[in-house]
Amino acid sequence: MEGKSLDGKTIIIRLEIDTRTVGFGAAAAALETAGGDIIAIDVIQTGRDKTVRDLTVKVAETSSIDRISSTLSAVPGIRLVNISDRTFLLHLGGKITIQPKTPIQNRDDLSRVYTPEVARVCQAIHADPSKAFTLTIKRNTVAVVSDGSAVLGLGNIGPYAAMPVMEGKAMLFKQFADVDAFPICLDTQDTEAIITAVRNIAPAFGGINLEDISAPRCFEIEQRLRDELDIPVFHDDQHGTAVVLYAGLLNALKLSGRTLAASRIVVCGIGAAGTACTKMLLAGGATNIIGVDRSGILTADHTYDNPTWQWYAEHTNPHRISGGLTEAVAGADVFIGVSAGGILTREHVLSMAPEPVVFAMANPEPEIRPEKVEDIVSVFATGRSDYPNQINNVLCFPGIFRGALDCRASTINEEMKLAAAEAIASVITENELSRMYIIPSVFNTRVVEEVRRRVIDAARRSGVARRQRE
C-alpha cells in the first residue's frame, strides 16, 4: 500500500480478479464488510481469465484502509494491485512541468530559438554576463535546493523522498508570485559537496532557496553560499519562519498592550528556526530573550560545544537565568515554540505573566494545544492550518524572492527581512485585528505585492539592489 493519508476520505483501489475462480461480487462484498462504499467502477483491462478494475471507494476513517487491504488480500483469486488516495494521485508523474513561452512552428522559429541565431545572444552574454538577467530564465528562476536531511517533521529521509516537498514549494512560488522555481535534490549530505554543487548551478538561477537541510550544517552552507554568490541565498526554514513569526508577534504584542523591547520572551528549541527567530527579534529591538533546549536554559555562564548555542548564550539571557523550561517561562510575556509537541503544560502557561502570548509552532503537534489554554492567553498561534493564526512560511518566501528578483538584489539582508515582516503585519488593518486574526491568510492576494514593494524599497535603501527605478 502506498500510503494511509486521506484526502476527502476517498481512495482508489486497483484489483486484478481471476475470473476463473472468483467474481466481482466477492470483491464488492469484501469491501462492504471492511467498511468501504463503492462509488465508481472503471474497467482498466479485461481478458479471457483476468480483469483489472479501479474502484473509487469512500471510507469513514483512515483505519478502514488497513481493514480493506487485509480483507481483499484474503479473498482467493483477487490480487490487490494498489491503493491510492487523491493526494497520491495528484503526485503521479510529479506536480510541475516546463513549457515553452513561444511555440516553434517553422524553420524560422527554430533558427531564432536555437541555431544559428541563438549564437548572437550567447555572444552578447559572453561580452556582458549581466545580460543573463535579461536574456535568460535567470531573471525569474529560483532553485529550491535540499539534501533531504530534515524534511518537514519526517527527519532525514533523503533526496528522493524530499522531492514531493520541493515540487510543492516550486508550485507555491509560481502560484503566489509567478516565480519559476525548480526542485534540486542533491544526493549528498556533505557540506562541501553541497556548497560546490549549488555554486556550480548558480549561473542558471536568480536566487537559491535552501530547504530542509539539518542544523548545524545549514548555517555554514547558507553563509558560505551568501559569501560566494552574487544572487540571493535564503534558507527558508530559518528566515521564512522568523519573518512570519515576527509579523505575527508585532500584531500580537499590539493587541496585548506590550512592546517588543519591554517583553520577556522565551524561545524553546534552539535549532535553525529558533536561532533565526531570535536574531530577527534582536534586530527588531527585543532586549530580554531566554533560549531553552534539551539541555536547559542557554546561559553565558556555560561553554557549549555547539557553536550556535555558544553564540546564542552570549547574545541572550541578560540576567543569566538557569534551569529548564519551568524556570524559563515563569513570568515570561511571550512563549515561542519551535521544538517538540506536548512539552508545554497549562501550569507552565499559568506561571507566565497575565494574558501571555503563546506561539506553539511545532508540527504536526504543537507544544500545547490552544484549547488547553485559550482562557488564559491573550493570543495563541500555531504552525497548523486547522487552528487560527497559522505561522506559515508561504506568507514570506514568494514575496521576498519576487521583490529580490525584480530589483536584482545581490542578497537578502536583515533590512529586507524586517521589511517583509512589517509588510505581512500591515496587511491586517486596525479594524480587522483580533486575537483570532493576527496574521493574514496565505491566500490573501495583498500579501505578496505588499511584501514585494517593501522588500524592493529596503534593498534599494541598503544598497544591494542592482536595478534601480525605471
C-alpha positions in Angstrom: 0.0 0.0 0.0 1.4 3.4 -1.0 0.1 5.5 1.9 -2.5 5.9 4.5 -3.2 9.6 4.4 -6.7 10.5 3.2 -8.0 13.5 1.3 -11.7 13.7 1.5 -11.8 10.0 2.6 -11.9 8.8 -1.0 -9.5 6.1 -2.2 -8.8 4.4 -5.5 -8.3 0.6 -5.3 -6.9 -1.3 -8.3 -7.8 -5.0 -8.3 -6.8 -7.9 -10.5 -9.5 -10.5 -10.5 -9.0 -14.1 -11.7 -12.4 -14.6 -13.3 -11.9 -18.4 -13.4 -12.2 -18.7 -9.6 -14.0 -15.6 -8.3 -16.5 -13.0 -9.5 -16.5 -9.2 -8.9 -19.3 -9.7 -6.4 -16.9 -11.3 -4.0 -14.7 -8.2 -4.1 -17.7 -5.9 -3.6 -18.9 -7.9 -0.7 -15.4 -7.9 0.9 -15.2 -4.1 0.5 -18.5 -3.6 2.2 -17.6 -5.9 5.1 -14.4 -3.9 5.6 -16.2 -0.5 5.7 -15.8 0.7 2.1 -18.6 2.1 -0.1 -18.0 1.8 -3.8 -19.0 5.0 -5.7 -17.4 4.3 -9.1 -16.0 1.4 -11.1 -13.6 1.6 -14.1 -12.5 -1.4 -16.2 -8.8 -0.9 -16.9 -8.1 -4.2 -18.7 -10.0 -7.4 -19.4 -9.1 -10.8 -20.8 -10.2 -14.3 -21.0 -9.1 -15.2 -17.5 -8.5 -11.9 -15.7 -9.9 -8.4 -15.4 -8.3 -5.3 -13.8 -10.6 -2.7 -12.3 -10.2 0.6 -10.5 -12.7 1.1 -7.7 -13.4 4.5 -6.2 -14.3 3.9 -2.6 -15.4 6.1 0.2 -14.2 5.2 3.7 -15.3 6.5 7.1 -11.9 6.7 8.7 -8.2 6.1 8.0 -8.1 2.7 9.8 -10.6 1.4 7.2 -7.8 1.2 4.7 -5.9 -1.4 6.6 -9.1 -3.5 7.0 -9.8 -3.2 3.3 -6.3 -4.2 2.3 -6.3 -7.3 4.6 -9.8 -8.3 3.7 -9.3 -8.1 -0.1 -6.0 -9.9 0.1 -7.6 -12.8 1.9 -10.1 -13.5 -1.0 -8.7 -16.3 -3.3 -8.4 -15.1 -6.9 -8.2 -11.4 -6.0 -4.9 -9.6 -6.1 -4.7 -6.1 -4.6 -2.5 -4.2 -7.0 -2.6 -0.8 -5.4 -4.4 1.6 -3.1 -4.1 5.3 -3.6 -5.8 8.3 -2.2 -6.3 11.6 -4.0 -3.1 13.0 -2.6 -1.1 10.2 -4.2 -3.0 10.6 -7.4 -2.2 14.3 -7.5 1.5 13.4 -7.3 1.6 10.9 -10.2 4.3 12.0 -12.6 5.2 14.9 -10.4 3.3 18.2 -9.8 5.2 20.6 -12.1 6.1 20.8 -15.7 8.1 23.1 -18.1 6.5 24.7 -21.2 8.0 27.0 -23.8 6.9 30.6 -23.8 6.6 30.7 -27.5 5.7 27.9 -30.0 8.2 26.6 -32.5 6.2 26.3 -35.7 8.6 26.6 -38.6 12.3 26.7 -39.5 12.5 30.5 -38.9 11.3 30.0 -35.3 13.7 27.1 -34.9 16.7 29.2 -36.1 15.9 32.0 -33.7 15.4 30.0 -30.5 18.2 27.6 -31.4 20.8 27.5 -34.1 22.1 29.6 -35.8 20.5 32.8 -34.4 20.9 31.9 -30.7 24.7 32.3 -31.2 24.2 36.1 -31.3 22.5 36.0 -27.9 25.3 33.8 -26.4 27.9 36.2 -27.7 26.1 39.2 -26.1 26.0 37.4 -22.7 29.7 36.4 -23.1 30.6 40.0 -23.7 28.5 41.2 -20.7 27.5 38.4 -18.3 24.9 40.7 -16.5 22.8 40.4 -19.7 21.9 36.8 -18.5 19.4 38.5 -16.2 17.5 39.9 -19.2 18.2 37.3 -21.9 17.7 34.0 -20.0 15.4 32.5 -17.4 17.9 33.7 -14.7 15.8 36.8 -14.3 12.8 34.9 -12.8 14.1 31.5 -11.7 14.9 30.1 -8.2 16.5 26.8 -7.3 14.8 25.0 -4.4 17.7 23.0 -3.0 17.6 20.3 -0.4 19.6 17.3 0.7 16.6 15.6 2.3 18.2 15.7 5.8 15.4 17.5 7.7 12.2 17.2 5.7 9.1 18.6 7.5 8.6 16.5 10.6 9.9 13.4 8.9 13.6 13.9 9.6 16.4 12.5 7.4 14.5 10.8 4.6 17.0 11.5 1.8 16.8 13.3 -1.6 14.3 11.1 -3.4 11.7 11.3 -0.7 12.3 15.0 -0.3 11.3 15.7 -4.0 7.5 15.9 -3.4 8.1 18.7 -0.9 10.4 20.6 -3.1 8.0 20.3 -6.1 5.2 21.7 -3.8 7.5 24.6 -2.9 8.0 25.3 -6.6 4.3 25.3 -7.2 3.8 27.8 -4.4 6.5 30.1 -5.9 4.6 30.1 -9.2 1.1 30.4 -8.0 1.6 33.1 -5.4 4.4 35.2 -7.0 4.8 34.0 -10.6 8.4 32.9 -9.8 9.7 29.9 -11.9 11.2 27.6 -9.3 12.8 24.2 -9.8 13.4 21.4 -7.2 17.0 20.4 -6.9 17.5 17.4 -4.5 21.2 16.6 -4.0 22.3 13.0 -3.3 24.9 14.1 -0.7 24.8 15.5 2.8 28.5 16.6 2.8 28.7 20.3 3.4 31.5 20.9 0.9 29.8 18.9 -1.8 26.5 20.8 -1.3 28.3 24.2 -1.5 30.1 23.1 -4.6 27.0 21.8 -6.3 25.0 24.9 -5.6 27.8 27.2 -6.7 28.1 25.3 -10.0 24.4 25.5 -10.9 24.1 29.2 -9.8 24.6 30.7 -13.3 21.1 29.4 -14.3 19.3 30.9 -11.4 18.4 34.3 -10.0 18.1 33.0 -6.4 18.7 30.0 -4.2 16.1 28.8 -1.7 17.7 26.3 0.7 15.2 23.9 2.2 15.1 21.1 4.8 18.8 20.9 5.4 19.6 19.9 9.0 21.3 22.1 11.6 24.0 22.9 12.2 25.2 22.3 8.7 22.6 24.6 7.3 24.2 27.6 8.9 27.6 27.1 7.3 26.1 26.1 3.9 24.0 29.3 3.8 26.7 31.6 5.0 29.3 30.2 2.6 27.0 30.5 -0.4 26.0 34.0 0.6 29.7 34.9 0.6 30.5 33.2 -2.6 27.5 34.0 -4.8 26.1 37.3 -6.1 22.5 36.2 -6.0 20.2 35.9 -3.0 20.6 32.7 -0.9 17.8 32.2 1.6 17.3 29.3 4.0 13.6 29.3 4.3 13.4 27.1 7.4 15.4 29.7 9.3 14.4 33.1 7.8 10.9 32.4 6.4 9.8 31.2 9.8 11.5 34.1 11.5 9.8 36.7 9.2 6.3 35.3 9.6 6.8 34.8 13.3 7.9 38.5 13.7 5.0 39.7 11.7 2.5 37.8 13.9 4.3 38.9 17.1 4.1 42.6 16.1 0.3 42.3 15.9 0.0 40.1 19.0 2.0 42.5 21.1 -0.1 45.4 19.8 -3.3 43.5 20.9 -1.9 42.7 24.3 -0.6 46.2 25.0 3.1 45.1 25.1 6.2 46.3 23.3 9.0 44.1 22.0 11.6 45.9 23.9 9.8 45.5 27.3 8.7 41.9 26.8 10.4 38.9 28.3 10.5 36.3 25.5 11.1 32.6 25.8 12.3 30.7 22.7 12.0 26.9 23.0 14.1 24.9 20.5 17.4 26.5 19.6 17.9 25.0 16.1 17.8 26.7 12.7 14.4 28.2 13.1 14.8 29.2 16.8 18.2 30.9 16.2 16.9 32.8 13.1 13.7 33.9 15.0 15.9 35.2 17.9 18.2 37.1 15.5 15.2 38.8 13.9 13.7 39.7 17.3 17.0 41.2 18.4 17.2 43.2 15.2 13.7 44.4 15.8 14.5 45.7 19.3 14.0 42.8 21.7 16.2 43.0 24.8 15.2 40.1 27.1 15.2 36.7 25.3 15.7 33.4 27.0 16.6 30.3 25.0 15.9 26.8 26.2 16.6 23.5 24.6 17.0 19.9 25.7 20.0 20.8 27.9 18.0 23.6 29.6 18.3 27.3 29.5 21.3 28.6 27.5 23.4 30.9 29.5 26.8 32.6 29.1 27.8 31.0 32.4 28.4 27.8 30.5 30.5 26.9 27.5 28.9 24.8 24.7 30.4 22.6 22.1 27.7 23.6 19.6 28.9 27.0 18.1 25.3 28.1 17.5 24.4 27.5 21.2 27.5 29.4 22.2 26.6 32.4 20.1 23.1 32.2 21.5 24.2 32.1 25.1 26.5 35.1 24.5 23.7 37.3 22.9 20.7 36.4 25.1 19.6 35.8 28.7 20.9 39.1 30.0 20.1 38.1 33.6 21.7 34.7 33.3 18.7 32.7 34.4 19.5 29.0 34.7 17.3 25.9 34.9 14.9 24.3 32.5 11.6 25.1 30.7 9.8 25.7 34.0 12.3 28.4 35.1 12.4 29.9 31.7 8.6 30.5 31.3 8.0 31.8 34.8 6.9 35.4 34.5 7.5 35.5 30.7 5.3 37.6 28.5 5.8 35.5 25.3 6.5 31.9 24.6 7.8 30.9 21.1 8.0 27.2 20.5 9.9 25.6 17.6 10.7 22.4 19.4 8.5 19.3 20.1 4.8 18.6 20.7 3.3 18.5 24.1 6.1 19.8 26.2 4.3 22.9 27.4 1.7 22.4 30.1 -1.2 24.6 31.3 0.7 25.0 34.6 3.6 26.4 32.6 1.3 29.0 31.0 -0.3 29.9 34.3 3.2 30.7 35.6 3.7 33.3 32.8 2.8 36.9 33.0 -1.0 37.6 32.9 -2.6 37.1 29.5 0.6 35.9 27.8 1.3 35.5 24.1 1.9 31.8 23.1 3.2 30.8 19.7 3.3 27.0 19.8 4.7 26.2 16.3 5.9 22.7 16.5 4.5 20.5 13.7 2.4 18.4 13.4 1.8 18.6 17.2 2.2 22.0 18.9 4.0 22.4 22.2 0.5 22.8 23.7 -3.0 22.7 22.1 -4.8 26.0 22.1 -7.9 24.6 23.7 -6.0 23.8 26.8 -5.1 27.5 27.5 -7.4 29.7 25.4 -9.0 31.0 28.5 -5.7 32.4 30.0 -3.8 33.6 26.9 -4.2 36.9 25.1 -3.1 35.5 21.7 -2.3 31.9 20.5 -0.7 30.9 17.3 0.5 27.6 15.8 2.1 26.2 12.7 -1.1 24.3 11.8 -3.7 25.2 9.2 -6.6 23.8 11.3 -6.2 26.5 14.0 -6.4 30.3 13.8 -3.2 32.3 13.4 -1.1 29.9 11.4 2.6 30.9 11.2 3.2 29.7 7.6 6.3 30.4 5.6 4.2 30.7 2.4 3.4 34.2 3.6 7.0 35.1 3.2 9.2 33.4 0.6 7.1 34.2 -2.6 7.0 37.9 -2.0 10.6 38.2 -0.7 12.0 36.4 -3.8 9.6 38.3 -6.1 11.0 41.6 -4.7 14.6 40.4 -4.8 14.4 39.2 -8.4 12.6 42.4 -9.6 15.3 44.7 -8.2 18.1 42.1 -8.9 19.2 42.2 -5.3 22.6 40.6 -4.7 21.5 39.2 -1.3 18.5 39.1 1.1 19.7 41.1 4.1 18.2 41.9 7.5 16.6 45.1 6.3 14.7 43.2 3.6 13.5 40.6 6.1 12.3 43.1 8.6 10.5 45.0 5.8 8.9 41.7 4.7 7.7 41.1 8.3 6.3 44.6 8.7 4.5 44.2 5.3 2.8 41.0 6.3 1.7 42.5 9.6 0.4 45.6 7.9 -2.0 43.7 5.6 -4.3 43.3 8.6 -6.0 46.6 9.4 -6.7 48.0 12.8 -10.4 47.2 12.3 -9.6 43.6 11.3 -7.0 42.9 14.0 -8.3 40.5 16.8 -6.9 37.7 19.0 -8.1 35.2 16.3 -6.7 37.1 13.4 -3.1 38.4 13.8 -1.7 37.0 10.6 -3.2 37.1 7.1 -4.3 34.1 5.1 -1.8 32.6 2.7 -4.5 33.2 0.0 -4.7 36.9 0.7 -3.6 38.4 -2.6 -2.4 41.6 -1.0 0.4 39.9 0.9 2.8 39.2 -2.0 2.5 42.6 -3.5 3.0 44.4 -0.2 6.0 42.2 0.7 7.4 42.7 -2.8 7.1 46.5 -2.6 8.7 46.9 0.8 11.5 44.4 0.1 12.4 46.4 -3.0 12.5 49.6 -1.1 14.6 48.1 1.7 17.0 46.6 -0.9 17.5 50.0 -2.5 17.9 51.8 0.8 20.5 49.2 1.9 22.4 49.3 -1.4 22.0 45.7 -2.5 19.6 46.4 -5.4 21.3 46.4 -8.8 18.3 47.5 -10.7 17.1 51.0 -9.8 13.7 52.5 -10.5 12.8 52.8 -14.2 
